Amino acid sequence: MKVGVISDLHIDRNAALLPENTSFAEILADLIKKLHIDILLIAGDISNDYRMSIDFLNELERLSHTKVLFVPGNHDYWSKENGVTNTWDIYHAFNQWNGCIMEQAFHLNDDWVVVGNSGWYDYSFGSEAFSEAEFNQGYYMERTWQDFNYVNWGRENKEMCQFFYRALEADLQKHKGKNIIMMTHMLTHPQFTVPMPNQLWEFFNAFLGSRQYSDLYNKYHVKYGIMGHVHYRKIESTDTTTMICACLGNHDEWKSENLVNELNEALVVFEVK
């Protein structure tokens, strides 16, 4: 079985690079069929509006005839376009989509299972030079982390990180002994944060994920750790886990302005049996 991995499509921001009279889903579906992918994992940040993200997922499955599994990213939770004041309403809307694996792991076959959720951040990737109070403001060098404007869980970020962590571990415990693919949007390992020294990211790395998520890799012998969020395209391995960050990212970060080429470069494919 061929498994494809992609993240951070940002179809609204990247729409300007679409070929004429073509949808984003059409282009990705053509690539899925060309590569004979049996199942596609999307690690979040399809768009800034959950309605657009869900419509895209439905169109992609219809056109590709391939099962798509998904966890929302922070942008998918944003209320920038839709005016939703309670982010839990968006969370529950995603959970109703049949390929969202939050709270419902997906069995690829008798031996392999995909578990995961969005994950969140607890500031553990940020520099110790900053206080928790400073991180809780989300503001540094005249820039604001935009989740503070567009996401409202009604809880502190560290509490949300624990919420997703506990849900992840509960799913992993249920499937202990299986070959596990764990997918989050947030980073799970410090090897994927923005390298230092970087004055800006000494602060904003705090909002990329949590160190504690990687503890789950060893504890449950996770075979693949899928993540996104940081807009890197990178594969690293530990003793137990192959970690994949396969972000398309924003078009101003690409090597070229060719969407098809960039999707092909970003997409990672591996095989399970």
C-alpha positions in Angstrom: 0.0 0.0 0.0 1.4 3.4 -1.0 0.9 6.2 1.5 1.2 9.8 0.4 2.0 12.6 2.9 1.4 16.4 2.4 0.8 19.3 4.6 0.2 23.1 4.7 -1.4 23.4 1.3 -2.8 26.9 2.1 -5.1 26.7 -1.0 -6.5 30.1 -0.4 -3.2 31.9 -0.3 -1.8 29.8 -3.1 -4.8 30.2 -5.4 -3.0 32.8 -7.4 -0.6 30.1 -8.8 -3.4 27.9 -10.1 -3.4 27.2 -13.8 -6.4 28.7 -15.5 -9.7 26.8 -15.2 -8.2 24.3 -12.7 -9.0 23.7 -9.1 -6.4 22.9 -6.4 -8.1 19.5 -5.8 -7.9 18.6 -9.5 -4.1 19.2 -9.6 -3.5 17.2 -6.4 -5.9 14.4 -7.5 -4.0 14.1 -10.8 -0.7 13.7 -8.9 -2.2 11.1 -6.5 -3.3 9.0 -9.5 0.0 9.5 -11.3 1.9 8.2 -8.3 -0.6 5.4 -7.6 -1.1 6.5 -4.0 -3.6 4.4 -2.1 -4.2 6.7 0.8 -3.3 10.3 1.4 -2.4 11.9 4.8 -2.9 15.6 5.1 -1.3 17.1 8.2 -3.3 20.3 8.4 -3.5 23.9 7.2 -5.6 23.4 4.1 -7.0 26.9 4.3 -8.0 29.7 6.7 -11.6 28.7 6.7 -12.9 25.3 7.9 -15.7 25.4 5.3 -13.2 25.8 2.4 -11.0 23.0 3.9 -13.9 20.5 4.2 -15.1 21.4 0.7 -11.6 20.8 -0.6 -11.4 17.4 1.2 -14.7 16.3 -0.3 -13.6 17.3 -3.8 -10.2 15.7 -3.5 -11.7 12.3 -2.5 -14.3 12.5 -5.3 -11.7 13.3 -8.0 -8.9 11.1 -6.8 -11.0 8.0 -5.8 -8.5 7.8 -2.9 -9.1 7.7 0.8 -7.9 10.9 2.5 -7.0 11.2 6.2 -6.7 14.6 7.8 -5.9 16.4 11.0 -6.7 20.2 11.2 -3.9 22.7 11.5 -4.1 26.0 13.4 -5.1 27.9 10.2 -8.0 25.5 9.6 -9.3 26.5 13.1 -9.1 30.3 12.3 -12.3 32.4 12.5 -10.8 35.1 10.2 -13.3 34.4 7.4 -16.2 32.7 9.0 -16.8 34.7 12.2 -17.1 31.6 14.4 -16.4 32.8 18.0 -16.0 29.3 19.6 -13.2 27.2 18.1 -14.7 24.1 19.5 -17.5 24.5 17.0 -14.9 24.2 14.2 -13.3 21.3 16.0 -16.6 19.4 16.1 -17.3 20.2 12.4 -14.0 18.6 11.4 -14.7 15.6 13.6 -17.9 15.0 11.6 -15.9 14.7 8.3 -15.3 11.0 7.6 -11.6 11.2 7.1 -10.7 13.2 10.2 -8.7 11.0 12.5 -9.1 13.0 15.7 -10.8 10.7 18.3 -11.1 8.0 15.6 -8.0 6.1 14.5 -8.0 4.6 11.0 -6.9 1.0 10.2 -5.0 0.8 7.0 -5.0 -3.0 7.3 -4.6 -5.6 10.1 -1.1 -4.5 10.9 -1.1 -0.7 10.3 -3.1 2.1 12.0 -3.0 5.9 11.7 -3.7 7.9 14.9 -3.4 11.6 15.5 -4.9 15.0 16.1 -3.9 18.6 15.6 -1.6 18.9 18.6 -0.9 22.3 20.1 2.0 24.2 21.7 3.2 24.6 25.2 6.1 27.0 24.6 8.7 24.3 25.2 10.4 25.0 21.8 10.8 28.7 22.7 13.9 30.2 24.3 14.3 30.2 28.1 15.1 33.9 27.7 11.3 34.6 27.6 8.8 34.1 30.4 5.5 32.2 30.1 3.7 35.6 30.6 5.5 36.9 27.5 4.6 33.8 25.5 1.0 34.2 26.6 0.9 37.6 25.0 2.0 36.1 21.6 3.7 39.4 20.7 7.4 40.1 19.9 9.3 42.4 17.6 6.1 44.1 16.6 4.6 40.9 15.4 1.7 38.9 16.8 1.2 35.1 16.4 -2.1 35.2 14.6 -3.8 32.3 16.5 -4.1 34.9 19.3 -6.4 36.9 17.0 -8.4 34.1 15.3 -8.5 31.1 17.6 -10.6 30.9 20.8 -10.5 27.7 22.7 -11.5 29.3 26.0 -8.4 27.6 27.5 -4.7 28.5 27.8 -2.4 27.1 25.1 -0.5 24.8 27.5 -3.9 23.4 28.6 -4.8 22.7 24.9 -1.4 21.1 24.4 -2.2 18.7 27.2 -5.7 18.1 25.9 -4.3 16.9 22.5 -1.5 15.0 24.2 -3.9 13.0 26.4 -6.1 12.2 23.4 -3.1 11.1 21.4 -1.9 8.8 24.2 -5.3 7.3 24.7 -5.5 6.4 21.0 -1.9 5.0 21.0 -2.6 2.9 24.1 -5.6 1.3 22.3 -3.4 0.3 19.4 -0.2 -0.7 21.2 1.5 -3.5 19.3 0.3 -2.3 15.9 2.5 -0.6 13.4 1.6 3.0 14.1 1.6 6.2 12.0 1.1 9.2 14.3 0.0 12.4 12.6 -0.2 15.8 14.1 -0.1 19.3 12.6 2.2 20.7 15.3 5.8 19.8 15.6 6.7 16.8 17.8 10.5 17.1 17.8 13.1 19.9 18.2 14.9 18.9 15.0 12.1 20.5 13.0 12.1 23.9 14.7 13.6 27.0 13.1 17.4 26.7 13.7 19.2 29.1 16.0 20.5 31.7 16.2 17.5 33.5 14.9 16.3 36.4 17.1 12.7 36.3 15.8 12.2 32.5 16.1 13.9 32.3 19.5 10.4 33.6 20.5 8.1 32.2 17.9 9.4 28.7 18.0 7.4 28.5 21.1 4.2 28.2 19.0 5.4 25.4 16.8 4.5 22.4 19.0 5.8 20.5 22.1 8.8 18.5 23.1 6.6 16.0 25.0 4.9 14.7 21.9 8.1 12.9 20.8 8.1 10.9 24.0 5.2 9.0 22.6 7.3 7.8 19.7 9.5 5.6 21.9 6.8 4.6 24.4 4.5 3.2 21.6 7.1 2.3 19.0 5.7 4.7 16.5 7.0 3.8 13.0 6.2 7.1 11.3 5.7 10.6 12.8 3.9 12.9 10.4 3.8 16.7 11.1 3.6 20.1 9.3 3.2 23.7 10.4 6.8 24.9 10.0 6.8 24.9 6.2 9.9 22.7 6.0 10.3 19.7 3.7 12.4 17.4 5.9 12.8 13.8 6.9 14.6 12.8 10.0 14.9 9.5 11.9 15.3 8.4 15.5 16.0 4.9 16.7 12.3 4.0 16.4 10.6 6.6 14.2 10.9 8.1 10.7 9.6 11.7 11.0 8.2 13.4 8.0 7.4 17.1 7.5 6.1 17.5 3.9 4.8 21.0 3.7 3.8 22.8 0.5 3.9 26.1 2.3 3.2 29.6 0.9 4.1 30.3 -2.7 6.5 33.1 -1.7 8.6 30.3 0.0 8.8 28.1 -3.1 11.8 27.5 -5.3 9.6 28.3 -8.3 6.1 29.6 -9.2 5.0 26.3 -10.6 2.3 24.7 -8.3 2.5 21.3 -10.0 6.3 21.1 -9.5 6.1 22.3 -5.9 3.4 19.8 -5.0 5.5 17.0 -6.6 8.5 18.2 -4.6 6.7 18.4 -1.3 4.7 15.2 -1.5 6.3 12.2 0.3 5.4 8.6 -0.6 6.2 5.5 1.4 5.0 1.9 1.3 3.5 -0.2 4.1 2.6 -3.9 3.9 
